[in-house]
Amino acid sequence: MDKIFCQSCGMPLEHPEDHGTEAGGAPSPDYCHYCYQEGRFPEGQAMEDIIQFNLRFNEENGHPMGSQADAEAMMRAWFPTLKRWRKA
Ligand SMILES: [Zn+2]
């Protein structure tokens, strides 16, 4: 089975507690708990904010996503294909 990734920030959804919640509290199949709570995304959160957040995370955690340049290029290519950001 393929890994599931948050369709907003690209975080792997490996454990039940990684998932966000729909309005009413059911687990979201698509989004993580950082991006999606009670059926809502944080006010004003943009793709750029998530890219910058993930780059800081990458820097502070020994570059699990590769060099900063590689990580940024990867996210800029990948994120526009995720469900939240995709233009239908
Ligand atoms: Zn997320």
PDB file of the backbone (N, CA, C, O) and the ligand in Angstrom, with CONECT records:
HET     ZN  A 101       1
ATOM      1  N   MET A   1       0.838  -1.201   0.000  1.00  0.00           N
ATOM      2  CA  MET A   1       0.000   0.000   0.000  1.00  0.00           C
ATOM      3  C   MET A   1       0.871   1.249   0.000  1.00  0.00           C
ATOM      4  O   MET A   1       1.881   1.317   0.700  1.00  0.00           O
ATOM      5  N   ASP A   2       0.475   2.210  -0.776  1.00  0.00           N
ATOM      6  CA  ASP A   2       1.233   3.459  -0.809  1.00  0.00           C
ATOM      7  C   ASP A   2       1.052   4.232   0.483  1.00  0.00           C
ATOM      8  O   ASP A   2       0.008   4.160   1.133  1.00  0.00           O
ATOM      9  N   LYS A   3       2.074   4.962   0.834  1.00  0.00           N
ATOM     10  CA  LYS A   3       1.969   5.885   1.965  1.00  0.00           C
ATOM     11  C   LYS A   3       0.947   6.964   1.649  1.00  0.00           C
ATOM     12  O   LYS A   3       0.780   7.372   0.499  1.00  0.00           O
ATOM     13  N   ILE A   4       0.269   7.416   2.696  1.00  0.00           N
ATOM     14  CA  ILE A   4      -0.644   8.540   2.532  1.00  0.00           C
ATOM     15  C   ILE A   4       0.059   9.800   3.038  1.00  0.00           C
ATOM     16  O   ILE A   4       0.704   9.780   4.087  1.00  0.00           O
ATOM     17  N   PHE A   5      -0.068  10.877   2.296  1.00  0.00           N
ATOM     18  CA  PHE A   5       0.518  12.142   2.710  1.00  0.00           C
ATOM     19  C   PHE A   5      -0.574  13.180   2.879  1.00  0.00           C
ATOM     20  O   PHE A   5      -1.562  13.194   2.145  1.00  0.00           O
ATOM     21  N   CYS A   6      -0.376  14.045   3.857  1.00  0.00           N
ATOM     22  CA  CYS A   6      -1.306  15.166   4.019  1.00  0.00           C
ATOM     23  C   CYS A   6      -1.409  15.910   2.692  1.00  0.00           C
ATOM     24  O   CYS A   6      -0.399  16.260   2.081  1.00  0.00           O
ATOM     25  N   GLN A   7      -2.641  16.145   2.261  1.00  0.00           N
ATOM     26  CA  GLN A   7      -2.864  16.794   0.966  1.00  0.00           C
ATOM     27  C   GLN A   7      -2.803  18.320   1.067  1.00  0.00           C
ATOM     28  O   GLN A   7      -3.303  19.037   0.201  1.00  0.00           O
ATOM     29  N   SER A   8      -2.183  18.791   2.138  1.00  0.00           N
ATOM     30  CA  SER A   8      -1.928  20.222   2.289  1.00  0.00           C
ATOM     31  C   SER A   8      -0.440  20.496   2.473  1.00  0.00           C
ATOM     32  O   SER A   8       0.117  21.373   1.813  1.00  0.00           O
ATOM     33  N   CYS A   9       0.220  19.734   3.383  1.00  0.00           N
ATOM     34  CA  CYS A   9       1.619  20.033   3.724  1.00  0.00           C
ATOM     35  C   CYS A   9       2.577  18.906   3.385  1.00  0.00           C
ATOM     36  O   CYS A   9       3.788  19.076   3.525  1.00  0.00           O
ATOM     37  N   GLY A  10       2.068  17.744   2.938  1.00  0.00           N
ATOM     38  CA  GLY A  10       2.944  16.667   2.524  1.00  0.00           C
ATOM     39  C   GLY A  10       3.462  15.790   3.643  1.00  0.00           C
ATOM     40  O   GLY A  10       4.273  14.895   3.402  1.00  0.00           O
ATOM     41  N   MET A  11       2.999  16.035   4.891  1.00  0.00           N
ATOM     42  CA  MET A  11       3.438  15.192   6.002  1.00  0.00           C
ATOM     43  C   MET A  11       2.871  13.783   5.837  1.00  0.00           C
ATOM     44  O   MET A  11       1.700  13.626   5.491  1.00  0.00           O
ATOM     45  N   PRO A  12       3.706  12.741   6.085  1.00  0.00           N
ATOM     46  CA  PRO A  12       3.164  11.380   6.007  1.00  0.00           C
ATOM     47  C   PRO A  12       2.124  11.145   7.099  1.00  0.00           C
ATOM     48  O   PRO A  12       2.338  11.518   8.253  1.00  0.00           O
ATOM     49  N   LEU A  13       1.006  10.533   6.741  1.00  0.00           N
ATOM     50  CA  LEU A  13      -0.045  10.220   7.718  1.00  0.00           C
ATOM     51  C   LEU A  13       0.088   8.743   8.055  1.00  0.00           C
ATOM     52  O   LEU A  13      -0.597   7.895   7.484  1.00  0.00           O
ATOM     53  N   GLU A  14       0.992   8.451   9.003  1.00  0.00           N
ATOM     54  CA  GLU A  14       1.330   7.058   9.304  1.00  0.00           C
ATOM     55  C   GLU A  14       0.532   6.496  10.463  1.00  0.00           C
ATOM     56  O   GLU A  14       0.322   5.286  10.547  1.00  0.00           O
ATOM     57  N   HIS A  15       0.086   7.363  11.354  1.00  0.00           N
ATOM     58  CA  HIS A  15      -0.617   6.912  12.557  1.00  0.00           C
ATOM     59  C   HIS A  15      -1.982   7.577  12.620  1.00  0.00           C
ATOM     60  O   HIS A  15      -2.169   8.670  12.085  1.00  0.00           O
ATOM     61  N   PRO A  16      -2.940   6.921  13.275  1.00  0.00           N
ATOM     62  CA  PRO A  16      -4.280   7.520  13.367  1.00  0.00           C
ATOM     63  C   PRO A  16      -4.233   8.939  13.929  1.00  0.00           C
ATOM     64  O   PRO A  16      -5.005   9.801  13.508  1.00  0.00           O
ATOM     65  N   GLU A  17      -3.322   9.184  14.887  1.00  0.00           N
ATOM     66  CA  GLU A  17      -3.285  10.511  15.508  1.00  0.00           C
ATOM     67  C   GLU A  17      -2.636  11.568  14.620  1.00  0.00           C
ATOM     68  O   GLU A  17      -2.657  12.751  14.958  1.00  0.00           O
ATOM     69  N   ASP A  18      -2.063  11.160  13.493  1.00  0.00           N
ATOM     70  CA  ASP A  18      -1.513  12.137  12.555  1.00  0.00           C
ATOM     71  C   ASP A  18      -2.612  12.852  11.778  1.00  0.00           C
ATOM     72  O   ASP A  18      -2.410  13.949  11.255  1.00  0.00           O
ATOM     73  N   HIS A  19      -3.774  12.215  11.711  1.00  0.00           N
ATOM     74  CA  HIS A  19      -4.848  12.764  10.886  1.00  0.00           C
ATOM     75  C   HIS A  19      -5.559  13.917  11.579  1.00  0.00           C
ATOM     76  O   HIS A  19      -5.727  13.921  12.799  1.00  0.00           O
ATOM     77  N   GLY A  20      -5.973  14.897  10.778  1.00  0.00           N
ATOM     78  CA  GLY A  20      -6.832  15.956  11.286  1.00  0.00           C
ATOM     79  C   GLY A  20      -8.251  15.455  11.452  1.00  0.00           C
ATOM     80  O   GLY A  20      -8.538  14.271  11.275  1.00  0.00           O
ATOM     81  N   THR A  21      -9.132  16.379  11.796  1.00  0.00           N
ATOM     82  CA  THR A  21     -10.517  15.981  12.053  1.00  0.00           C
ATOM     83  C   THR A  21     -11.494  16.786  11.211  1.00  0.00           C
ATOM     84  O   THR A  21     -11.304  17.973  10.945  1.00  0.00           O
ATOM     85  N   GLU A  22     -12.541  16.091  10.805  1.00  0.00           N
ATOM     86  CA  GLU A  22     -13.657  16.756  10.143  1.00  0.00           C
ATOM     87  C   GLU A  22     -14.518  17.433  11.203  1.00  0.00           C
ATOM     88  O   GLU A  22     -14.395  17.157  12.396  1.00  0.00           O
ATOM     89  N   ALA A  23     -15.398  18.329  10.740  1.00  0.00           N
ATOM     90  CA  ALA A  23     -16.375  18.884  11.662  1.00  0.00           C
ATOM     91  C   ALA A  23     -17.134  17.715  12.288  1.00  0.00           C
ATOM     92  O   ALA A  23     -17.625  16.849  11.564  1.00  0.00           O
ATOM     93  N   GLY A  24     -17.238  17.673  13.595  1.00  0.00           N
ATOM     94  CA  GLY A  24     -17.876  16.543  14.259  1.00  0.00           C
ATOM     95  C   GLY A  24     -16.877  15.565  14.836  1.00  0.00           C
ATOM     96  O   GLY A  24     -17.229  14.742  15.682  1.00  0.00           O
ATOM     97  N   GLY A  25     -15.616  15.646  14.382  1.00  0.00           N
ATOM     98  CA  GLY A  25     -14.569  14.886  15.032  1.00  0.00           C
ATOM     99  C   GLY A  25     -14.110  13.627  14.326  1.00  0.00           C
ATOM    100  O   GLY A  25     -13.182  12.974  14.801  1.00  0.00           O
ATOM    101  N   ALA A  26     -14.729  13.256  13.196  1.00  0.00           N
ATOM    102  CA  ALA A  26     -14.266  12.082  12.460  1.00  0.00           C
ATOM    103  C   ALA A  26     -12.886  12.365  11.870  1.00  0.00           C
ATOM    104  O   ALA A  26     -12.610  13.496  11.472  1.00  0.00           O
ATOM    105  N   PRO A  27     -12.022  11.365  11.808  1.00  0.00           N
ATOM    106  CA  PRO A  27     -10.691  11.613  11.243  1.00  0.00           C
ATOM    107  C   PRO A  27     -10.763  11.973   9.761  1.00  0.00           C
ATOM    108  O   PRO A  27     -11.540  11.392   9.004  1.00  0.00           O
ATOM    109  N   SER A  28      -9.948  12.932   9.367  1.00  0.00           N
ATOM    110  CA  SER A  28      -9.887  13.312   7.958  1.00  0.00           C
ATOM    111  C   SER A  28      -9.023  12.311   7.206  1.00  0.00           C
ATOM    112  O   SER A  28      -7.924  11.993   7.660  1.00  0.00           O
ATOM    113  N   PRO A  29      -9.493  11.803   6.059  1.00  0.00           N
ATOM    114  CA  PRO A  29      -8.657  10.874   5.291  1.00  0.00           C
ATOM    115  C   PRO A  29      -7.531  11.586   4.558  1.00  0.00           C
ATOM    116  O   PRO A  29      -6.577  10.939   4.125  1.00  0.00           O
ATOM    117  N   ASP A  30      -7.619  12.888   4.410  1.00  0.00           N
ATOM    118  CA  ASP A  30      -6.719  13.612   3.506  1.00  0.00           C
ATOM    119  C   ASP A  30      -5.715  14.538   4.177  1.00  0.00           C
ATOM    120  O   ASP A  30      -4.679  14.848   3.588  1.00  0.00           O
ATOM    121  N   TYR A  31      -6.002  14.988   5.404  1.00  0.00           N
ATOM    122  CA  TYR A  31      -5.197  16.064   5.967  1.00  0.00           C
ATOM    123  C   TYR A  31      -4.685  15.735   7.365  1.00  0.00           C
ATOM    124  O   TYR A  31      -5.286  14.953   8.102  1.00  0.00           O
ATOM    125  N   CYS A  32      -3.543  16.364   7.711  1.00  0.00           N
ATOM    126  CA  CYS A  32      -2.946  16.119   9.022  1.00  0.00           C
ATOM    127  C   CYS A  32      -3.551  17.045  10.079  1.00  0.00           C
ATOM    128  O   CYS A  32      -4.308  17.965   9.770  1.00  0.00           O
ATOM    129  N   HIS A  33      -3.194  16.771  11.335  1.00  0.00           N
ATOM    130  CA  HIS A  33      -3.788  17.535  12.434  1.00  0.00           C
ATOM    131  C   HIS A  33      -3.213  18.933  12.553  1.00  0.00           C
ATOM    132  O   HIS A  33      -3.775  19.773  13.256  1.00  0.00           O
ATOM    133  N   TYR A  34      -2.081  19.203  11.867  1.00  0.00           N
ATOM    134  CA  TYR A  34      -1.571  20.576  11.855  1.00  0.00           C
ATOM    135  C   TYR A  34      -2.379  21.438  10.895  1.00  0.00           C
ATOM    136  O   TYR A  34      -2.598  22.623  11.144  1.00  0.00           O
ATOM    137  N   CYS A  35      -2.820  20.834   9.799  1.00  0.00           N
ATOM    138  CA  CYS A  35      -3.470  21.595   8.730  1.00  0.00           C
ATOM    139  C   CYS A  35      -4.978  21.653   8.872  1.00  0.00           C
ATOM    140  O   CYS A  35      -5.609  22.559   8.326  1.00  0.00           O
ATOM    141  N   TYR A  36      -5.573  20.713   9.590  1.00  0.00           N
ATOM    142  CA  TYR A  36      -7.022  20.555   9.483  1.00  0.00           C
ATOM    143  C   TYR A  36      -7.595  20.095  10.813  1.00  0.00           C
ATOM    144  O   TYR A  36      -7.288  19.004  11.294  1.00  0.00           O
ATOM    145  N   GLN A  37      -8.432  20.941  11.401  1.00  0.00           N
ATOM    146  CA  GLN A  37      -9.063  20.620  12.683  1.00  0.00           C
ATOM    147  C   GLN A  37     -10.533  20.971  12.569  1.00  0.00           C
ATOM    148  O   GLN A  37     -10.884  22.071  12.141  1.00  0.00           O
ATOM    149  N   GLU A  38     -11.392  20.039  12.953  1.00  0.00           N
ATOM    150  CA  GLU A  38     -12.833  20.307  12.949  1.00  0.00           C
ATOM    151  C   GLU A  38     -13.303  20.841  11.591  1.00  0.00           C
ATOM    152  O   GLU A  38     -14.139  21.741  11.510  1.00  0.00           O
ATOM    153  N   GLY A  39     -12.738  20.255  10.529  1.00  0.00           N
ATOM    154  CA  GLY A  39     -13.196  20.612   9.186  1.00  0.00           C
ATOM    155  C   GLY A  39     -12.674  21.932   8.657  1.00  0.00           C
ATOM    156  O   GLY A  39     -13.174  22.428   7.647  1.00  0.00           O
ATOM    157  N   ARG A  40     -11.677  22.518   9.318  1.00  0.00           N
ATOM    158  CA  ARG A  40     -11.180  23.833   8.881  1.00  0.00           C
ATOM    159  C   ARG A  40      -9.663  23.868   8.794  1.00  0.00           C
ATOM    160  O   ARG A  40      -8.957  23.219   9.565  1.00  0.00           O
ATOM    161  N   PHE A  41      -9.185  24.648   7.826  1.00  0.00           N
ATOM    162  CA  PHE A  41      -7.763  24.972   7.758  1.00  0.00           C
ATOM    163  C   PHE A  41      -7.516  26.229   8.592  1.00  0.00           C
ATOM    164  O   PHE A  41      -8.419  27.047   8.764  1.00  0.00           O
ATOM    165  N   PRO A  42      -6.282  26.385   9.116  1.00  0.00           N
ATOM    166  CA  PRO A  42      -5.994  27.614   9.864  1.00  0.00           C
ATOM    167  C   PRO A  42      -6.229  28.847   8.997  1.00  0.00           C
ATOM    168  O   PRO A  42      -5.928  28.859   7.803  1.00  0.00           O
ATOM    169  N   GLU A  43      -6.766  29.866   9.623  1.00  0.00           N
ATOM    170  CA  GLU A  43      -7.042  31.134   8.943  1.00  0.00           C
ATOM    171  C   GLU A  43      -5.783  31.661   8.253  1.00  0.00           C
ATOM    172  O   GLU A  43      -4.728  31.772   8.878  1.00  0.00           O
ATOM    173  N   GLY A  44      -5.896  31.982   6.971  1.00  0.00           N
ATOM    174  CA  GLY A  44      -4.797  32.665   6.288  1.00  0.00           C
ATOM    175  C   GLY A  44      -3.598  31.809   5.954  1.00  0.00           C
ATOM    176  O   GLY A  44      -2.585  32.347   5.506  1.00  0.00           O
ATOM    177  N   GLN A  45      -3.658  30.502   6.149  1.00  0.00           N
ATOM    178  CA  GLN A  45      -2.509  29.654   5.847  1.00  0.00           C
ATOM    179  C   GLN A  45      -2.359  29.502   4.329  1.00  0.00           C
ATOM    180  O   GLN A  45      -3.297  29.108   3.637  1.00  0.00           O
ATOM    181  N   ALA A  46      -1.180  29.818   3.834  1.00  0.00           N
ATOM    182  CA  ALA A  46      -0.917  29.721   2.403  1.00  0.00           C
ATOM    183  C   ALA A  46       0.135  28.654   2.130  1.00  0.00           C
ATOM    184  O   ALA A  46       0.878  28.251   3.026  1.00  0.00           O
ATOM    185  N   MET A  47       0.187  28.206   0.888  1.00  0.00           N
ATOM    186  CA  MET A  47       1.188  27.194   0.519  1.00  0.00           C
ATOM    187  C   MET A  47       2.585  27.687   0.866  1.00  0.00           C
ATOM    188  O   MET A  47       3.425  26.917   1.331  1.00  0.00           O
ATOM    189  N   GLU A  48       2.831  28.978   0.636  1.00  0.00           N
ATOM    190  CA  GLU A  48       4.144  29.553   0.936  1.00  0.00           C
ATOM    191  C   GLU A  48       4.490  29.418   2.424  1.00  0.00           C
ATOM    192  O   GLU A  48       5.639  29.140   2.770  1.00  0.00           O
ATOM    193  N   ASP A  49       3.506  29.615   3.300  1.00  0.00           N
ATOM    194  CA  ASP A  49       3.756  29.472   4.738  1.00  0.00           C
ATOM    195  C   ASP A  49       4.207  28.056   5.053  1.00  0.00           C
ATOM    196  O   ASP A  49       5.120  27.853   5.853  1.00  0.00           O
ATOM    197  N   ILE A  50       3.571  27.084   4.429  1.00  0.00           N
ATOM    198  CA  ILE A  50       3.893  25.683   4.699  1.00  0.00           C
ATOM    199  C   ILE A  50       5.286  25.346   4.169  1.00  0.00           C
ATOM    200  O   ILE A  50       6.040  24.618   4.815  1.00  0.00           O
ATOM    201  N   ILE A  51       5.624  25.873   3.002  1.00  0.00           N
ATOM    202  CA  ILE A  51       6.962  25.642   2.453  1.00  0.00           C
ATOM    203  C   ILE A  51       8.016  26.203   3.413  1.00  0.00           C
ATOM    204  O   ILE A  51       9.010  25.539   3.707  1.00  0.00           O
ATOM    205  N   GLN A  52       7.796  27.413   3.892  1.00  0.00           N
ATOM    206  CA  GLN A  52       8.771  28.020   4.811  1.00  0.00           C
ATOM    207  C   GLN A  52       8.850  27.234   6.127  1.00  0.00           C
ATOM    208  O   GLN A  52       9.937  27.027   6.667  1.00  0.00           O
ATOM    209  N   PHE A  53       7.699  26.802   6.632  1.00  0.00           N
ATOM    210  CA  PHE A  53       7.668  26.004   7.861  1.00  0.00           C
ATOM    211  C   PHE A  53       8.457  24.705   7.670  1.00  0.00           C
ATOM    212  O   PHE A  53       9.271  24.334   8.516  1.00  0.00           O
ATOM    213  N   ASN A  54       8.207  24.026   6.561  1.00  0.00           N
ATOM    214  CA  ASN A  54       8.886  22.751   6.318  1.00  0.00           C
ATOM    215  C   ASN A  54      10.390  22.940   6.113  1.00  0.00           C
ATOM    216  O   ASN A  54      11.181  22.081   6.501  1.00  0.00           O
ATOM    217  N   LEU A  55      10.784  24.056   5.506  1.00  0.00           N
ATOM    218  CA  LEU A  55      12.217  24.314   5.328  1.00  0.00           C
ATOM    219  C   LEU A  55      12.889  24.530   6.681  1.00  0.00           C
ATOM    220  O   LEU A  55      14.009  24.070   6.902  1.00  0.00           O
ATOM    221  N   ARG A  56      12.209  25.225   7.582  1.00  0.00           N
ATOM    222  CA  ARG A  56      12.764  25.377   8.940  1.00  0.00           C
ATOM    223  C   ARG A  56      12.871  24.025   9.623  1.00  0.00           C
ATOM    224  O   ARG A  56      13.886  23.711  10.244  1.00  0.00           O
ATOM    225  N   PHE A  57      11.820  23.228   9.503  1.00  0.00           N
ATOM    226  CA  PHE A  57      11.817  21.884  10.079  1.00  0.00           C
ATOM    227  C   PHE A  57      12.985  21.072   9.527  1.00  0.00           C
ATOM    228  O   PHE A  57      13.692  20.403  10.282  1.00  0.00           O
ATOM    229  N   ASN A  58      13.185  21.129   8.224  1.00  0.00           N
ATOM    230  CA  ASN A  58      14.257  20.383   7.562  1.00  0.00           C
ATOM    231  C   ASN A  58      15.627  20.793   8.099  1.00  0.00           C
ATOM    232  O   ASN A  58      16.479  19.953   8.389  1.00  0.00           O
ATOM    233  N   GLU A  59      15.814  22.099   8.221  1.00  0.00           N
ATOM    234  CA  GLU A  59      17.074  22.645   8.723  1.00  0.00           C
ATOM    235  C   GLU A  59      17.339  22.180  10.162  1.00  0.00           C
ATOM    236  O   GLU A  59      18.455  21.793  10.507  1.00  0.00           O
ATOM    237  N   GLU A  60      16.298  22.228  10.984  1.00  0.00           N
ATOM    238  CA  GLU A  60      16.468  21.950  12.414  1.00  0.00           C
ATOM    239  C   GLU A  60      16.552  20.458  12.716  1.00  0.00           C
ATOM    240  O   GLU A  60      16.939  20.070  13.819  1.00  0.00           O
ATOM    241  N   ASN A  61      16.192  19.618  11.744  1.00  0.00           N
ATOM    242  CA  ASN A  61      16.147  18.181  12.013  1.00  0.00           C
ATOM    243  C   ASN A  61      17.127  17.380  11.170  1.00  0.00           C
ATOM    244  O   ASN A  61      16.923  16.191  10.925  1.00  0.00           O
ATOM    245  N   GLY A  62      18.195  18.041  10.727  1.00  0.00           N
ATOM    246  CA  GLY A  62      19.252  17.321  10.035  1.00  0.00           C
ATOM    247  C   GLY A  62      18.919  16.963   8.601  1.00  0.00           C
ATOM    248  O   GLY A  62      19.424  15.974   8.068  1.00  0.00           O
ATOM    249  N   HIS A  63      18.065  17.771   7.971  1.00  0.00           N
ATOM    250  CA  HIS A  63      17.781  17.655   6.539  1.00  0.00           C
ATOM    251  C   HIS A  63      17.211  16.306   6.095  1.00  0.00           C
ATOM    252  O   HIS A  63      17.751  15.686   5.180  1.00  0.00           O
ATOM    253  N   PRO A  64      16.124  15.841   6.730  1.00  0.00           N
ATOM    254  CA  PRO A  64      15.476  14.610   6.259  1.00  0.00           C
ATOM    255  C   PRO A  64      14.939  14.731   4.834  1.00  0.00           C
ATOM    256  O   PRO A  64      14.745  13.724   4.154  1.00  0.00           O
ATOM    257  N   MET A  65      14.698  15.957   4.384  1.00  0.00           N
ATOM    258  CA  MET A  65      14.199  16.151   3.014  1.00  0.00           C
ATOM    259  C   MET A  65      15.321  16.520   2.050  1.00  0.00           C
ATOM    260  O   MET A  65      15.049  16.959   0.932  1.00  0.00           O
ATOM    261  N   GLY A  66      16.576  16.349   2.460  1.00  0.00           N
ATOM    262  CA  GLY A  66      17.693  16.711   1.593  1.00  0.00           C
ATOM    263  C   GLY A  66      18.122  18.156   1.845  1.00  0.00           C
ATOM    264  O   GLY A  66      17.695  18.780   2.816  1.00  0.00           O
ATOM    265  N   SER A  67      18.962  18.672   0.969  1.00  0.00           N
ATOM    266  CA  SER A  67      19.447  20.043   1.124  1.00  0.00           C
ATOM    267  C   SER A  67      18.263  20.999   1.079  1.00  0.00           C
ATOM    268  O   SER A  67      17.194  20.647   0.579  1.00  0.00           O
ATOM    269  N   GLN A  68      18.449  22.194   1.597  1.00  0.00           N
ATOM    270  CA  GLN A  68      17.374  23.185   1.572  1.00  0.00           C
ATOM    271  C   GLN A  68      16.921  23.443   0.133  1.00  0.00           C
ATOM    272  O   GLN A  68      15.724  23.557  -0.131  1.00  0.00           O
ATOM    273  N   ALA A  69      17.869  23.535  -0.786  1.00  0.00           N
ATOM    274  CA  ALA A  69      17.515  23.797  -2.181  1.00  0.00           C
ATOM    275  C   ALA A  69      16.706  22.641  -2.770  1.00  0.00           C
ATOM    276  O   ALA A  69      15.724  22.853  -3.481  1.00  0.00           O
ATOM    277  N   ASP A  70      17.133  21.418  -2.464  1.00  0.00           N
ATOM    278  CA  ASP A  70      16.405  20.248  -2.975  1.00  0.00           C
ATOM    279  C   ASP A  70      15.008  20.168  -2.361  1.00  0.00           C
ATOM    280  O   ASP A  70      14.026  19.896  -3.052  1.00  0.00           O
ATOM    281  N   ALA A  71      14.937  20.409  -1.052  1.00  0.00           N
ATOM    282  CA  ALA A  71      13.647  20.320  -0.375  1.00  0.00           C
ATOM    283  C   ALA A  71      12.679  21.358  -0.930  1.00  0.00           C
ATOM    284  O   ALA A  71      11.508  21.063  -1.168  1.00  0.00           O
ATOM    285  N   GLU A  72      13.175  22.566  -1.132  1.00  0.00           N
ATOM    286  CA  GLU A  72      12.303  23.621  -1.648  1.00  0.00           C
ATOM    287  C   GLU A  72      11.840  23.309  -3.070  1.00  0.00           C
ATOM    288  O   GLU A  72      10.669  23.495  -3.401  1.00  0.00           O
ATOM    289  N   ALA A  73      12.761  22.837  -3.905  1.00  0.00           N
ATOM    290  CA  ALA A  73      12.400  22.503  -5.286  1.00  0.00           C
ATOM    291  C   ALA A  73      11.368  21.374  -5.313  1.00  0.00           C
ATOM    292  O   ALA A  73      10.422  21.392  -6.100  1.00  0.00           O
ATOM    293  N   MET A  74      11.578  20.387  -4.427  1.00  0.00           N
ATOM    294  CA  MET A  74      10.651  19.257  -4.358  1.00  0.00           C
ATOM    295  C   MET A  74       9.260  19.744  -3.966  1.00  0.00           C
ATOM    296  O   MET A  74       8.269  19.364  -4.590  1.00  0.00           O
ATOM    297  N   MET A  75       9.182  20.581  -2.935  1.00  0.00           N
ATOM    298  CA  MET A  75       7.868  21.047  -2.475  1.00  0.00           C
ATOM    299  C   MET A  75       7.188  21.923  -3.519  1.00  0.00           C
ATOM    300  O   MET A  75       5.978  21.830  -3.723  1.00  0.00           O
ATOM    301  N   ARG A  76       7.965  22.767  -4.173  1.00  0.00           N
ATOM    302  CA  ARG A  76       7.362  23.655  -5.177  1.00  0.00           C
ATOM    303  C   ARG A  76       6.839  22.882  -6.383  1.00  0.00           C
ATOM    304  O   ARG A  76       5.917  23.330  -7.064  1.00  0.00           O
ATOM    305  N   ALA A  77       7.434  21.713  -6.643  1.00  0.00           N
ATOM    306  CA  ALA A  77       6.926  20.873  -7.733  1.00  0.00           C
ATOM    307  C   ALA A  77       5.739  20.028  -7.270  1.00  0.00           C
ATOM    308  O   ALA A  77       4.805  19.772  -8.031  1.00  0.00           O
ATOM    309  N   TRP A  78       5.796  19.600  -6.005  1.00  0.00           N
ATOM    310  CA  TRP A  78       4.821  18.622  -5.512  1.00  0.00           C
ATOM    311  C   TRP A  78       3.550  19.276  -4.993  1.00  0.00           C
ATOM    312  O   TRP A  78       2.452  18.827  -5.322  1.00  0.00           O
ATOM    313  N   PHE A  79       3.677  20.332  -4.187  1.00  0.00           N
ATOM    314  CA  PHE A  79       2.524  20.882  -3.491  1.00  0.00           C
ATOM    315  C   PHE A  79       1.391  21.319  -4.421  1.00  0.00           C
ATOM    316  O   PHE A  79       0.224  21.102  -4.097  1.00  0.00           O
ATOM    317  N   PRO A  80       1.701  21.923  -5.559  1.00  0.00           N
ATOM    318  CA  PRO A  80       0.577  22.326  -6.429  1.00  0.00           C
ATOM    319  C   PRO A  80      -0.246  21.141  -6.935  1.00  0.00           C
ATOM    320  O   PRO A  80      -1.337  21.338  -7.471  1.00  0.00           O
ATOM    321  N   THR A  81       0.262  19.905  -6.773  1.00  0.00           N
ATOM    322  CA  THR A  81      -0.499  18.731  -7.203  1.00  0.00           C
ATOM    323  C   THR A  81      -1.346  18.159  -6.062  1.00  0.00           C
ATOM    324  O   THR A  81      -2.171  17.275  -6.293  1.00  0.00           O
ATOM    325  N   LEU A  82      -1.149  18.654  -4.834  1.00  0.00           N
ATOM    326  CA  LEU A  82      -1.928  18.144  -3.703  1.00  0.00           C
ATOM    327  C   LEU A  82      -3.359  18.681  -3.757  1.00  0.00           C
ATOM    328  O   LEU A  82      -3.632  19.729  -4.342  1.00  0.00           O
ATOM    329  N   LYS A  83      -4.255  17.930  -3.130  1.00  0.00           N
ATOM    330  CA  LYS A  83      -5.687  18.226  -3.237  1.00  0.00           C
ATOM    331  C   LYS A  83      -6.047  19.657  -2.814  1.00  0.00           C
ATOM    332  O   LYS A  83      -6.882  20.307  -3.443  1.00  0.00           O
ATOM    333  N   ARG A  84      -5.407  20.135  -1.741  1.00  0.00           N
ATOM    334  CA  ARG A  84      -5.773  21.465  -1.240  1.00  0.00           C
ATOM    335  C   ARG A  84      -5.426  22.573  -2.224  1.00  0.00           C
ATOM    336  O   ARG A  84      -6.137  23.573  -2.316  1.00  0.00           O
ATOM    337  N   TRP A  85      -4.323  22.392  -2.963  1.00  0.00           N
ATOM    338  CA  TRP A  85      -3.765  23.479  -3.767  1.00  0.00           C
ATOM    339  C   TRP A  85      -4.046  23.312  -5.256  1.00  0.00           C
ATOM    340  O   TRP A  85      -3.872  24.242  -6.044  1.00  0.00           O
ATOM    341  N   ARG A  86      -4.476  22.127  -5.623  1.00  0.00           N
ATOM    342  CA  ARG A  86      -4.708  21.842  -7.024  1.00  0.00           C
ATOM    343  C   ARG A  86      -5.829  22.733  -7.550  1.00  0.00           C
ATOM    344  O   ARG A  86      -6.873  22.887  -6.917  1.00  0.00           O
ATOM    345  N   LYS A  87      -5.589  23.303  -8.701  1.00  0.00           N
ATOM    346  CA  LYS A  87      -6.654  24.054  -9.371  1.00  0.00           C
ATOM    347  C   LYS A  87      -7.431  23.037 -10.195  1.00  0.00           C
ATOM    348  O   LYS A  87      -6.894  22.426 -11.119  1.00  0.00           O
ATOM    349  N   ALA A  88      -8.691  22.866  -9.848  1.00  0.00           N
ATOM    350  CA  ALA A  88      -9.501  21.820 -10.479  1.00  0.00           C
ATOM    351  C   ALA A  88      -9.534  21.970 -11.996  1.00  0.00           C
ATOM    352  O   ALA A  88     -10.172  21.172 -12.682  1.00  0.00           O
TER     353      ALA A  88
HETATM  354 ZN    ZN A 101      -0.764  18.890   6.820  1.00  0.00          ZN2+
END
